[in-house]
Amino acid sequence: MKTIIEPFRIKAVEPIRMTTREERAQLIQAAHLNTFRLRAEDVMIDFLTDSGTSAMSAAQWAGIMIGDESYAGSPSFYRFEAAVRELMPFQHIIPTHQGRAAEKILFSIIGGPGKMIPNNAHFDTTRANVEFSGASAHDLVIEEGKNPSSLHPFKGNIDLEKLRRFLEQFHEQVPLVMLTLTNNSGGGQPVSMANVRAVKAICKEYGKPLFFDSCRFAENAYFIKLREQEFKDHSVKSIVQELFSHADGMTMSAKKDALVNIGGWLALNDKTWAQQARNLLIITEGFPTYGGLAGRDLEAIAIGLQEIVQEDYLQYRIRSAQYVGEALLKLGVPIVQPVGGHAVYVDAKAFLPHIPALQYPAQSLAIAMYEIGGIRCSEIGSVMFGRQSDGSEKAAAMELVRLAFPRRVYTQSHMDYVIECFERIVAEKSKLRGLKIVEEPAALRHFTAKFAWV
C-alpha cells in the first residue's frame, strides 16, 4: 500500500491548546525570540526535539509497575543490563540519568587540556562536554555531509583520509575516535557499515579505541538495511549487533532510540576506564546499579530496546520524515537530502538568502514557524555552533532548522497541517528579518540566549 499507517493504536490522549497567530506573536516576543523559552502549553506541534518526547507503549507502562527501587542490586538493573547487552555486547554498562551525563563522565576521564577528539560531527552537548574538559572537538565528516543538496546515501560518514592524517599528526593527543550515529548536526544522516569497518581498521592501526555516540542507532541500522546492498536481507537487530561489535564503547541517550522519557548509559570494555567511570558515577549520579534513574525507568528502557528494532515501527518512522520532506521540496523549500530518520532539516541559508548567516536565518525561520503555525523547532546553525572556543564568532557550515519528530506521538494529519503551514511561510518568506543576540550564557547558548530583531 502507498499509505504507511502508524503501527500502533492510541489508548491515551493529551489535548492541544489551539492558539491564534496574534497570541503566538506576543508569546514568542515575550520568550525573547527563543523557541526554547516558550511554555510547552503554548505550542501546538512540538518538533523542538525528539529527545525524551516519545510516547511509551502499553508494555513499557506495564514494566514501570514492576520497577524495583532497591538502592543496590535491583532486578530492574539486571533486566536493563541484559537488554543493552543483547544488542551491544560491552563488558561494562553504566546507567546515567541521560546521555550528556554519560558524556560528562567519559570526557572527565579521557579528556583534558591538550587532548583532541575526532568525530564525524559532534553534536551540541558532546562538543560542550569535550570542551568543558579542556579538550578540543574536531569534525571530520565527508564533504558531501556539508552539502545539503547532495544525495549521497551515507552523508554521516567520516572522511577516512582526514581521519588517517589527523591520527598521524596528533597521535599522542587522541584518546579515542568517535562516530555519531546518525549525524544529528548534519541532518540526521547515517553512517555506513563499510565506513564503520574502515574506521575500526584505522583505529586498530593507531591503537585507538572507537566509541559511538549511539542516540539513533536503530535508525542508522535501518538505513544500512535500505541502502547497503550487503544488508538488504538482514534483520535490523543483526545489523545493530554488528555495528556495536566494531566499537570499544558508547555513550547513549535513552531518550531517543530507547523510546523513554529519561535515561542513558555509558558502556565500554576498558576495565580501568570503567572503574574510574563508576567512581565518578557514585559522586555525581548514583550507585552503579541505578545511576541516577529509578528502577521503573530501567524497566522502560529494557522494553524500549526490544521495541526499537521492530521493522514495522522503523518503516513508519522513516517514512513519516520522508513524507514531510517530499512535500516541502514540492513547495520549493530546500531541505537536507536525503531526508534523515528522526527529522527534516530545512536549509535556511538557501531559503532565506537575504538574511546573512550571522543574523541567524535559521532562528528567524524557526520564529516564523511558531508564529504562523504554532510549530516549535530548533535552530542548528550559527546560533548553536557559531561561537568559537576563543570567544570569536564564525558562521556555521550550514544554517538549518530541525523539525525533530517525537516517536509515536503525531499522526499524518499533524504532518499535513505542518505542510500547509509551510505554504504560508513560503508566501511570506521575503518579510522575514535577521536577528542579533542581546544576552547569552558561556556555553550552549542556543538554549537560553535572548534575541532582538536587527
N, C-alpha and C positions, 0 to 999 in steps of 0.2 A: 504494500500500500504506500501511496505517496505521503500520507499523514502518519507521522511518528507520534503515537499517543503517549501521554505520561504513563509510565508503567507502575502506577500506584493509584489508590483511591484515597480521597481526603476524608479524614474522620474527625478533624477539629479545624476550626477556622478562627482567624483573628481579623476583626473589622479594620478597614482602612478609612481614615478620616478624609473626606473629599474636600479639598481646598480650592479657592479661586486663584486666578493669576494675580489679582490685586493683593490678596493676602500673602501670596508667596513672594511677591516683590518686596513687601515690608519685612517678611521673615528673613529673607536672605540678607537684606541690608542690616537688620539687627544682629545677624550672625557674622558681621564684618566680612561679608562676601566669601566666606569659607564654608563649604558644604559639610565639613566635619563638625562645625559648630552648631548645625541645625539640630533641633529636637527631633527624635525619631517619629513622634506622633504627628509632626508637620510634614512628613514625607509620604508620598503616595506609592511610589515604586522605588525601592531602595536597592540600588546597584553600587553602593559605595564600596562594598567588599563582599567576597564570598567566604570570608573568614569568620567562622563562628555563627553564621547566619543560616545554617542548614536546618531543614525540618527533620526531626528524628522519626524513625519508624516505630510501629507498634512493638516490634521485637526489642528495640532499644529501650523504650519506655518500660517494658516488662522487665528488662535486665536491670534497670535502675532500682526496681523494687527489691531485688535480691543483693544489691550492693552491700558489701560488708565494710563497716567503718572502723575495723580494728586498726590501731595505730601502727602496728608492726605485723608483717606476715599475713595480711588479709588475703583470703582466697580470691578476691576480686583482682588483686595484683597478679596472681599467678595465671588467671584466665586472660588478663590483658597481655602478659608477657608471652604466653603461648600463642595468642592471636598475632602479635607482632612477629614472632619468630617463624610462624607458618609462612609468612611472606618474605621476611627479611632476616636471614639466619645469622644475626650478630650474637656474639657471646655475652655482651653486657648491654642491658636495656634499662634505661634510667628515666623514669617518668618525670615530667615537669608540668607546670601549670599551663604553659603554651610554648609555641616554637621559639619565641625570642628569648625565653628563659634558657632553653637548650643552647641557643647561640651564645648567650652571655657566659654560660658555664664553659662551653668549648673554647671560646676565644680568650677567656680569662686564663685558661690552661696553656694554650698553644700560641696565643698572640703576644703582643708586647711591642715596645719600640724597636723599629728596625725590621720586624717581621713583615712578610708580604704574602698575600693570599690571592692566587689566581683563580678565576671563576669564569664560566661563560658570561654570566651577568649577575652580580649581587643585587638582591632586592633591598628595599629601604632599611629594614631592621637588621638584616645581615651586615650590610655596609656599616651601619651605625655601631653595631657591636664590634666589628673588626676595628674600626677607627677609635672607638672608645678605649680599646685595649692598648692603643698606641701603634698598632699595625696599619698597613695600607691595603686597600682593596683594589684589585686590578681586573677589569673586564676584558675578556679575550674572545668574545663571540665572533662568529664568521661575519664577513662583510654583508652578506645577504640579510643577516639578522638586524642590520641597521637601516635597511631599506624597506619602508612599509609596503611598497607595492610588489616586492619580489615574491614569486610564487614557489620558492624553494621549500620542499616539504618538511625540512628539519632546520628551521631558522634558529633554533636554540643551540645548535652545535657549537662547541668551542673550536676555535681555529687551531688546528693541530700544529702547524708550523710556528705560530706565535707562541703556543704553549712550550714547544721544544726550545725555542730561542730564549723564552723567559726563564726556563729552568736552567739552561746553560749559563745565563748571565747572573742569575740570582739564587743559585742552588742552595747556598748556605742560609739564606734568609727565608726560605719557603718551608713551613712546617707541614703543609698539606695542600692538595689541589681540591677544588670544589666544582661541582656541577649542579645547577639549579634546574629541577625537573618539575614542571615545564618552566621556560624562561619568562617569568612574570613581567619584568620590566621591559621585555622586548616583544610583548604582545601575546603572552601565553603560548609561545612556540615550543614544540617538542624537541628533544634530543634523540637522535637515532641510536639504535643498539650498536651499529657499526662505529659510531663516534665514541660511545661509552667504552667499547672494547679497545679502541685505539688509544684513548686517554689512559686507560688502565695499563696498557703496554708501555706507554711513555713514563707513567708513574713508577712502574717496576724498574725501568731502566735507570731512573734517577733516585730510586729508593724513597719515594714519597707516597704516603697513604692517599687514597681517593675517598672523599666524602661527598655525599649527596645532600643538598637542600631539597627534601623529598615531598614538599607540601602537596603536589599534584601528581604523584607518581602513577596513579591509576589512569588518569587522563593521558599521561605521557605513554604509558604502556598500550593504551587503546590506539593512539596514533601510530605507534610502531606496527601494530597488527594491521591497520588500514594502509600504511604507506611503505612498509618494508617487506618486500616480496617473501623473504625467508620466513616471516612470521604470520603469513595470512591465514594459516590453518592452526595456529597455536592459540590456546586459551589466554585470556588476559592474565589470569593468575600465574601461569607458567612464564609469561613474559616478565611479569613483576619479579618473580623469583630469580630469573636470570639476571635482570638488571642489578639486583642487590647482591648477587654472587660476585659481581665485579667491584663492589665497594668495600672499603675498610671501616666505614662509619657513616652516620647520617644524623641530621637534625630534622625534626618533624613538628609541624603544627598540625595537630589532630583536628583543628578547626576547619581544615579544608578536606582532604581526601580521607578522613576517617568519620565524616558525617556527624560530628558532635559540635557542641557549642563552646567547649573549653577543653584544653588539654594539649599535650605534646610529649615528645621524648627525645632523648639523646641516646643513640645506640652506636657501639663501637666494639672493636676486637682487641685493642691495646689495653692490657691489664693495668699498666701504670697510669695511663690517662683515665681509665675507668675509676680507679681508686681516688684519684685527685678530684674527678667529677663528683663522685658520691660525697666526698668531704665538703665540697662547695654546696652541693645539693642540700645537705643537712643544715648548713648555715643559712641558706637563702630560700629554700623551697620546703623541705620537709624530709622525713625519713625515707630511705631508698625504696620502700615498698608502697609509698603513696605520692611522694614528690610534689606536694602542693595540690593534689587532687583528692576529691572524695572517692570512696570505693565505688559509688554509683557512677561516677564519671569514667572510671576504669572499665566498668562493665559495658557502658555505652560505646566506648572506643572499641572494645573487643568485638562487639556485634557489628559495629560500623565497618570494621576492616573486612568482615565477611561480605557485607552488602556492597562495598565499593567496587569490587571486582566482578560484579554481575554485569554481563554484557548488554542485557536489555536496558539497564539503567544508563550505562555509558553511551549507548547508541542514542538514547533520548537526550542525554546531557550535551553531547557534541552537536547533535542535530539542532537543538534549540538555539545554540550560539550561531550556527551556520544560517539558520532561518532569518535571524535578525540581520546578520552581516550581509546576506544576499539582498535583502530588502533595502538596506542603506545604500549599497552600491547602485541599485536601480534608481535611487533618488539623487545620485551624484555625490553622495557623501563618501569621501575617501577613508578607507579603513586599513588596518594592518591585515595583509593577506599572506597565506591562507588564514581563515578565522581560527583562533585558538580554542582551547577546550572550555575554559571557565569564564570567558569574557569576550566581548567585542571591543576593540580598541579603535577609536576614531582618530584619524590623523589630523589634528587641529592645525598644524603648520600648513598643510595643503588646503584645508577647508577655510581657514581664515588668514590668507596671505597678507592682508592689510595690517595685521597685528604683529609687531616684532616679537621674537622669541622671549626677550627679557621684559616684555609687557604681558607675558603669560597667556598666550592664546588658548591653551587648553583649560586654564582656570576660567577664562571668560566663557568658553563653551559650556563648561560644567554649570556655571551660574545660569546660563540661558536655558539649559535643560531643566533645571529646577524651576525657574520662574515660569517657563512656558508649560511644562507638563508635570511638575511635581516629582520629577525623576532625580534622584540623588546619585551622583557618580563621583569618581575621584580623578584628579589630575596626575599624570605620570609624565613629567616633563621638567621644565626649568625651575618650577617651584620645588619639586621633590628632589631633583638632582643637581640644580644649578649652583648651589653654594659649595665652594671647594673647601678642602680641609684647612687651607691657609686663610679662609675668610673671604676670598675673592668670589666674583660672580661670573659664571660661564654658562652659555646656552647649552642645554642638554642635546644629545644626539637626535632625539625625537621629541615631539610635543604631542602627547597622546591624552585622550580621555578614555578611561576604562569603564565599561559597563560590565561589572562583575556580577554574575548571576548566582544568587544563593541556590543551594542544591535542594530540589524538591519543594520549592516554595511558590513559584509563579507558574501560571498556565499560559497557553498560547494566546488567550485573549489579552493578557497583560502585555505580551510581546507585540501584539498587533497595535495596542494603544501606544507603545513606545515608538513604533514605526510611524504611526500617524503624527505623533508629536514632532518627529524629525521633519515631516513635510512642512510644518510651520517654521521650524528652525531654519530650514533651507531658504524659505521665503524671506526671513528676517536677518540672515547672517551678516549682511553689509552694515547693519546697525550695531553690531557687537563691538565693544571697545576694549582697549588694553587696561591693565591693572598695574598697581605698584604695591609693594609690601610696606606697611607702615609700622608693623610690630612683629617680631619673630623670636622664637627661642633659639638656644645654642645648637640644638640637634633636632632632627626630624621635624623641620619647621612646618611642613605641609599640614600636620595635624592641628596646629593651634595658631598659625600665623593670621594676622589681620590685614585686610587689603583695602585699598581705595581705588576708585576709577582714576585713570590718568587724565 
